Amino acid sequence: MMSQEQNDLITRIGPNTPAGKLMRKYWQPAALVDELEGPRPIRPVRLLGENFVLFRDEQGRYGLIDRDCPHRGADLAFGRLENGGLRCSFHGWLFDVDGNCLETPAEPANSNLCKNIKQRAYPVVEKSGILWAYLGEGEPPAFPEIDCFVAPDAYTFAFKGKMECNWLQALEVGIDPAHASFLHRFFHDEDPNDAYGKQFRAASADSDLPMTKILREYDRPIINVERTEYGLRIIALRQIDEERTHVRVTNQLFPHGFVIPMSADMTITQWHVPIDDENCYWYAIFTSYGQPVDKKKMRDQRLELYELPDYVSRKNKSNDYGFDPHEQETETYTGMGADINVHDQWAVESMGKIQDRTREHLGTSDKAIIQYRRMLRQEIDKAANGGEPMLFLDEGSARSVQGPATMDGIGPTRGWEIYWMEVDVKRRRGAPWAAPVPEEIAEKVPHISAAE
C-alpha cells in the first residue's frame, strides 16, 4: 500500500515538483499537426500544468511561447499572425517563434523597450503527425528511432483524446494485460474482416480465432515483465491447450508511453501527456507494416466519438459514458458500447481526478504496474539529483533504441519465447519500408533476421 506522500511524488507534475522535473527532460506532444491547419494556425496549449500558445508563422515555422503577454498579461492565444510573428491584440506587441520582441508599436518611435523584452519560448518539432515541445533546460534529447518515427508518413496516422484524470492512472491501464478480458469483453464475435481501425477486434496472428473470443474465454493470463533499455516489455500468455498458447507482447515506453499491437499489420504507440495534475491527453501514432494507412477512414472512425476542437469524448461522465444495462446483460461487459476508448476512459476517470493509491490492493496480475512505479521513482530520483534519466538520448544512443517488438498471435505452448520474435521479424522484413529489426531480437532469431 502506498502513502499519500509517495502518491503525490509520482503523480504531481507542476514545474516545481520532482516528477515535473523528470517530465521536462523529454519531448512532449503539444498538439496534432492537424490542429494548426486552416486559416488561423494558433492554439492555446496547457501542458505539464503551464499555459502556452502554439502557432505557425507566415514562413511555416512553429513556435511555442508563454501564453500571457509580458506587457500586461493579456492572452496571446487571441493574437494576430502578421509581420513575422504573433501580435498581442491588446497593444500590438509582436513576438516571433523564438520569443523575441519584434515591435512595441504604442511606444515612442525611438524607444529601446523592445530590445529588453524576451518571452519564454520552447523548441517545437513536427514528427509523425504530432507537434512536440521541449519544456526543459539545456539541449533537448534526440528522438529514439522507434517504428512510429522511422516509418514514412503514408504508413502512420496520429490522433488524440482527452481524459479528465491524472496521467498516471491513464498510463497504467495500458500496461495492465489482465483488464482486457473483462473491461473489453464482448459476448459476441464479429467478422475480423471488418476490424480495420479497431482494437481487439481482429483475429490473432497465425489463427482464425478472433481476439474477442480469446479475451473472453481465457481470462487468467500468465504475465512476464522484463526491464529494457526503453522501459518494460510485458508478455501475457493465455494457454489455449497443450499445443497452443496466445502470446501478446506489449511495451512500456518511458516515461509515459506504451507500444501495443493493434492487429497483425499495425501497432499503436501512445503517450499519456499531463495537461495538469487532474487532466491528460492520450496521443497515439498508428503505424502500419503492410499497406499505407487509410487516414481518412481512421480519422472519421475516431471523430464519431471525439468532438473538436478539444478532442473530448461524446460519451463521458455527464452522460454515464452511454451506459445501457440491457447492453451490459447481452452484448458487452461494461454496457458502454463497442469503442474500447470509452471503456478505458470510464475506468480511469472513475478512480477520481488523482487515484488514491493509499486505498488500493495490488495482486499478482499487477506486476507490470508495480515494476513501472518502482522504475518511475528511481528515475524521478535520478533527475532530481542532476542525472540523465532513462531514454534521455543523444544522437548516437538514439539509433540503438529501435522497435520495440510487439505481437499478438497464437503460437506453440512450448517454444513461444522464440515464436513471438519470429512473427515480429517476419513482419518487419515484409514491410514496404525499412522497418529496423531490434538488435537484441536479431541475435536470438538469426535464421530469419538477416535481410533476404
C-alpha positions in Angstrom: 0.0 0.0 0.0 1.2 3.5 -0.8 1.5 6.6 1.4 -0.1 9.9 0.3 3.4 11.4 0.1 4.5 8.6 -2.3 1.4 9.0 -4.4 2.0 12.8 -4.7 5.6 12.1 -5.7 4.7 10.0 -8.8 1.6 11.9 -9.9 2.2 15.7 -9.5 4.0 17.2 -12.5 4.0 21.0 -11.9 7.1 23.0 -12.7 8.5 22.7 -9.1 7.8 19.1 -8.5 10.2 16.1 -8.7 8.1 14.3 -11.3 7.6 17.6 -13.2 11.4 18.0 -13.4 11.6 14.5 -14.8 8.9 15.1 -17.4 10.6 18.2 -18.6 13.6 16.1 -19.6 11.5 14.7 -22.6 9.8 16.0 -25.7 6.1 16.2 -25.0 3.3 16.0 -27.5 1.8 19.5 -27.6 -0.8 19.3 -30.4 -1.6 17.3 -33.6 -0.3 18.9 -36.8 -4.0 18.9 -37.9 -4.8 21.3 -35.1 -2.8 24.1 -36.8 -4.2 23.6 -40.2 -6.6 26.2 -41.5 -6.6 29.9 -41.9 -5.6 30.8 -38.3 -2.9 28.4 -37.0 -2.9 29.4 -33.4 -3.8 27.1 -30.5 -3.8 27.6 -26.7 -1.9 24.7 -25.1 -1.9 23.7 -21.5 1.0 21.2 -20.8 2.5 20.0 -17.6 0.5 22.5 -15.6 1.6 25.6 -17.6 -0.2 27.7 -20.2 1.3 28.4 -23.6 0.3 29.4 -27.1 1.3 27.4 -30.1 1.4 29.0 -33.6 2.7 28.7 -37.1 4.1 31.9 -38.6 3.9 33.1 -42.2 7.1 31.3 -43.0 5.7 27.9 -41.8 7.8 27.9 -38.6 6.3 26.6 -35.4 6.6 28.5 -32.1 5.5 27.7 -28.5 5.7 30.7 -26.1 4.2 31.6 -22.8 0.5 32.5 -23.2 0.5 35.7 -21.1 1.9 38.8 -22.9 4.9 40.1 -21.0 3.5 43.7 -21.3 0.4 43.4 -19.1 -0.6 39.7 -19.2 -3.2 39.7 -21.9 -4.0 36.3 -23.6 -1.7 35.8 -26.7 -4.0 32.9 -27.9 -6.3 35.7 -29.2 -3.4 37.4 -31.0 -2.9 38.1 -34.7 -0.4 36.4 -37.1 1.4 39.1 -39.0 4.7 40.7 -39.8 6.7 37.6 -38.9 5.2 36.7 -35.6 2.3 36.7 -33.2 0.9 40.1 -32.2 -0.9 40.7 -29.0 -4.4 42.2 -29.6 -4.2 44.5 -26.5 -1.3 46.9 -27.5 0.2 45.3 -30.6 3.4 43.9 -29.2 4.8 41.4 -31.6 6.8 38.2 -30.8 8.5 35.7 -33.1 8.7 31.9 -32.7 11.9 32.3 -30.6 10.1 34.7 -28.2 12.0 37.8 -29.5 10.0 41.0 -29.2 9.9 42.5 -32.7 7.7 45.5 -32.1 6.2 47.6 -29.3 4.1 49.9 -31.6 2.4 52.0 -28.9 5.8 53.2 -27.6 7.7 56.2 -28.9 9.4 55.7 -32.2 12.9 55.9 -30.6 12.1 53.5 -27.7 14.5 50.7 -26.9 12.0 48.9 -24.7 11.6 46.1 -27.3 15.3 45.1 -27.0 14.9 44.3 -23.4 11.8 42.1 -23.7 12.0 38.3 -24.2 9.0 36.0 -24.0 9.9 32.5 -22.8 9.9 30.2 -25.9 10.3 26.5 -26.3 11.6 24.2 -29.1 9.0 22.6 -31.3 9.4 19.9 -33.9 7.0 18.1 -36.2 7.2 14.3 -36.1 4.7 11.7 -37.4 1.7 14.0 -37.3 2.4 15.4 -33.9 4.0 18.7 -32.8 6.4 18.0 -30.0 7.6 20.6 -27.5 10.6 20.6 -25.1 10.0 22.4 -21.8 13.2 21.5 -20.1 16.5 23.3 -19.7 19.5 22.8 -21.9 19.7 20.9 -25.1 16.7 18.6 -25.7 17.3 14.8 -26.2 17.3 13.0 -29.5 14.2 11.0 -30.5 14.7 7.2 -30.4 14.5 5.5 -33.8 11.4 3.6 -32.9 9.0 2.4 -35.6 6.4 5.2 -35.4 9.2 7.8 -36.0 11.0 5.8 -38.7 8.0 4.8 -40.8 7.1 7.1 -43.8 4.2 9.5 -43.4 1.9 7.3 -45.5 2.3 4.5 -43.0 1.4 6.5 -39.9 -1.7 8.2 -38.5 -1.9 10.4 -35.4 -4.8 11.2 -33.1 -5.6 12.2 -29.5 -8.3 12.2 -26.9 -8.8 13.9 -23.6 -9.2 12.2 -20.2 -10.3 14.0 -17.0 -7.9 12.4 -14.7 -4.2 12.2 -13.7 -1.8 11.0 -16.4 -0.5 8.0 -14.3 -3.8 6.2 -14.0 -4.3 6.7 -17.7 -1.0 5.1 -18.5 -1.4 2.3 -16.0 -4.5 0.9 -17.8 -2.3 0.4 -20.9 0.3 -1.7 -19.1 -2.3 -3.9 -17.5 -2.8 -7.0 -19.6 -5.4 -8.6 -17.3 -8.1 -5.9 -17.6 -8.8 -6.6 -21.3 -10.5 -9.9 -20.6 -13.1 -8.0 -18.5 -13.3 -4.3 -19.4 -13.1 -5.0 -23.2 -15.1 -8.3 -23.2 -17.6 -8.7 -26.0 -20.2 -11.5 -25.7 -20.4 -12.0 -29.5 -17.6 -12.1 -32.1 -17.8 -10.1 -35.4 -16.2 -10.8 -38.7 -12.5 -10.0 -38.3 -12.5 -8.7 -41.9 -14.5 -5.7 -40.6 -11.9 -4.9 -37.9 -9.8 -2.2 -39.7 -9.0 0.6 -37.3 -10.5 -1.2 -34.3 -8.5 -2.6 -31.4 -9.1 -6.1 -30.0 -11.4 -6.9 -33.0 -9.1 -8.7 -35.5 -8.1 -12.3 -35.5 -4.8 -13.1 -33.7 -1.8 -13.9 -36.0 -1.4 -17.4 -37.2 -5.0 -18.3 -36.4 -8.6 -17.7 -37.2 -9.6 -17.0 -33.6 -11.0 -13.6 -33.0 -9.2 -11.6 -30.3 -12.6 -11.1 -28.6 -13.1 -14.8 -28.2 -9.6 -15.3 -26.7 -10.0 -12.5 -24.2 -13.5 -13.7 -23.2 -12.6 -17.4 -22.7 -9.0 -17.2 -21.3 -9.1 -14.6 -18.6 -6.2 -15.6 -16.3 -3.1 -14.7 -18.3 0.4 -15.5 -17.1 2.3 -12.2 -17.2 6.0 -11.8 -17.6 7.7 -8.4 -17.2 11.2 -7.6 -18.4 13.2 -4.4 -17.9 14.5 -3.0 -21.2 16.6 0.0 -22.2 13.4 1.9 -23.1 11.2 0.8 -20.2 9.4 -2.6 -19.8 8.5 -5.5 -22.1 5.2 -7.1 -21.0 4.3 -10.6 -22.2 0.8 -12.0 -21.5 0.3 -15.7 -22.1 -3.1 -17.3 -22.4 -2.8 -21.1 -22.8 -5.5 -22.4 -25.1 -4.5 -26.1 -24.9 -1.3 -28.2 -24.5 -0.2 -27.3 -28.0 -1.3 -23.7 -28.4 -0.8 -20.5 -26.4 -1.9 -17.0 -27.2 1.0 -14.6 -26.9 0.7 -10.8 -26.6 3.8 -8.7 -26.4 3.5 -5.0 -25.4 5.9 -2.4 -24.1 6.1 0.5 -21.7 8.0 3.3 -23.3 9.4 5.6 -20.6 8.3 8.0 -19.3 4.6 7.9 -20.1 4.0 5.8 -23.3 3.3 2.3 -24.4 3.6 0.4 -27.6 0.9 -2.3 -28.3 -0.2 -4.4 -31.3 -3.5 -3.3 -32.9 -3.6 -6.0 -35.5 -1.2 -8.3 -37.4 -0.2 -5.3 -39.6 -0.5 -2.3 -37.2 0.8 -1.1 -33.9 -0.2 1.8 -31.6 2.4 4.0 -29.9 0.6 6.0 -27.3 1.6 8.7 -24.8 -0.3 9.9 -21.7 0.6 13.6 -21.6 -0.3 15.6 -18.5 -2.3 18.7 -19.2 -2.1 19.3 -15.4 -2.3 17.1 -12.4 -6.0 16.3 -13.0 -6.3 16.1 -16.8 -4.4 14.5 -19.6 -4.4 13.8 -23.3 -3.6 10.5 -24.9 -1.7 10.9 -28.2 -1.4 7.9 -30.4 0.6 7.1 -33.6 -0.8 4.2 -35.5 2.0 2.5 -37.6 1.3 0.1 -40.4 3.8 -2.6 -41.6 1.6 -3.6 -44.5 -0.4 -1.1 -46.6 -0.4 2.7 -46.3 -2.8 3.8 -43.6 -6.3 4.9 -44.7 -6.0 8.1 -42.8 -9.5 9.4 -43.7 -11.1 6.2 -42.5 -9.1 6.2 -39.3 -9.9 9.8 -38.6 -13.6 9.5 -39.5 -13.9 6.5 -37.2 -12.5 8.4 -34.3 -14.4 11.6 -34.9 -17.6 9.6 -34.4 -16.6 9.6 -30.7 -14.3 12.6 -30.3 -15.5 16.2 -30.7 -13.4 19.0 -32.0 -11.7 21.4 -31.2 -10.6 19.8 -27.8 -10.9 16.1 -28.7 -13.4 15.5 -25.9 -15.3 12.2 -25.9 -19.1 12.5 -26.6 -19.5 9.6 -24.2 -18.3 10.9 -20.8 -19.1 11.4 -17.2 -22.0 13.7 -17.9 -24.0 11.0 -19.8 -22.7 8.0 -17.8 -20.4 7.0 -20.8 -23.5 5.8 -22.7 -24.2 3.1 -20.2 -27.0 0.7 -21.1 -27.9 -2.0 -18.6 -29.6 -4.1 -21.4 -26.4 -4.0 -23.4 -24.4 -4.9 -20.3 -26.5 -8.0 -19.9 -26.4 -9.2 -23.5 -23.6 -7.6 -25.5 -20.7 -6.1 -23.7 -19.2 -6.4 -20.2 -19.4 -2.7 -19.5 -22.6 -1.8 -21.3 -20.8 1.2 -22.7 -20.7 0.4 -26.4 -18.0 -1.1 -28.6 -15.3 1.5 -28.5 -12.7 0.5 -26.0 -11.5 4.1 -25.6 -14.8 4.7 -23.8 -14.2 1.7 -21.5 -10.7 2.9 -20.6 -11.9 6.4 -20.0 -14.7 5.2 -17.6 -12.2 3.0 -15.7 -9.6 5.7 -15.2 -11.9 8.6 -14.6 -14.0 6.6 -12.1 -10.9 6.4 -9.9 -11.1 10.2 -9.3 -9.1 13.1 -10.6 -6.0 11.6 -8.9 -6.3 8.0 -7.8 -6.0 7.5 -4.1 -3.4 4.7 -4.1 -3.4 4.6 -0.3 -6.6 2.5 -0.6 -5.6 0.1 -3.4 -4.7 -3.6 -3.0 -2.5 -4.9 -5.8 -2.3 -8.5 -6.9 -0.1 -10.8 -9.0 -1.6 -9.6 -12.2 -0.5 -6.0 -11.4 3.2 -6.9 -11.6 3.8 -4.5 -14.6 2.3 -1.6 -12.7 4.4 -2.4 -9.6 7.6 -2.5 -11.7 6.7 0.6 -13.6 6.1 2.6 -10.3 9.4 1.4 -8.9 11.2 2.4 -12.1 9.4 5.8 -12.1 10.5 6.5 -8.6 14.1 5.6 -9.5 14.1 7.9 -12.5 12.5 10.8 -10.6 15.3 10.5 -8.0 17.9 10.4 -10.8 16.6 13.6 -12.4 16.3 15.3 -9.0 20.0 14.6 -8.4 21.1 16.0 -11.7 21.4 12.7 -13.6 20.1 11.9 -17.1 17.1 9.6 -16.8 16.2 6.6 -18.9 15.6 7.4 -22.6 17.2 10.8 -22.4 19.2 10.1 -25.6 22.0 11.7 -27.6 22.2 11.2 -31.4 24.4 8.2 -31.1 22.3 6.3 -28.5 19.1 7.2 -30.2 20.0 4.9 -33.1 20.2 1.9 -30.8 16.7 2.2 -29.5 14.6 0.6 -32.2 11.3 -1.3 -32.5 10.1 -2.1 -29.9 8.8 -5.5 -30.9 5.1 -6.2 -30.4 2.9 -9.0 -31.5 -0.4 -10.7 -30.9 -0.7 -14.3 -32.1 -1.2 -18.0 -31.3 2.0 -20.0 -31.2 3.3 -23.2 -29.6 2.9 -23.7 -25.9 6.4 -25.0 -25.9 8.6 -22.5 -27.8 6.5 -19.3 -27.5 9.7 -17.5 -26.5 11.1 -17.7 -30.0 7.8 -17.7 -31.8 6.9 -14.1 -31.0 10.2 -12.8 -32.1 9.9 -14.7 -35.4 6.5 -13.2 -36.0 7.8 -9.7 -35.3 10.9 -10.1 -37.5 8.9 -11.5 -40.4 6.5 -8.6 -40.3 9.4 -6.2 -40.4 11.2 -8.0 -43.3 7.9 -7.9 -45.2 7.2 -4.2 -44.7 7.4 -1.9 -47.8 9.5 0.5 -45.7 12.8 -0.2 -43.9 11.4 -1.3 -40.5 14.5 -2.0 -38.4 15.0 -5.3 -36.5 16.0 -4.5 -32.9 19.5 -5.9 -32.3 18.5 -8.0 -29.2 15.8 -9.7 -31.3 18.0 -10.2 -34.3 20.6 -12.0 -32.1 18.0 -14.5 -30.9 16.4 -15.4 -34.3 19.4 -15.1 -36.7 17.8 -17.7 -39.1 15.2 -15.1 -40.2 16.7 -11.8 -39.1 19.2 -11.4 -41.9 17.9 -9.4 -44.8 16.5 -11.6 -47.6 
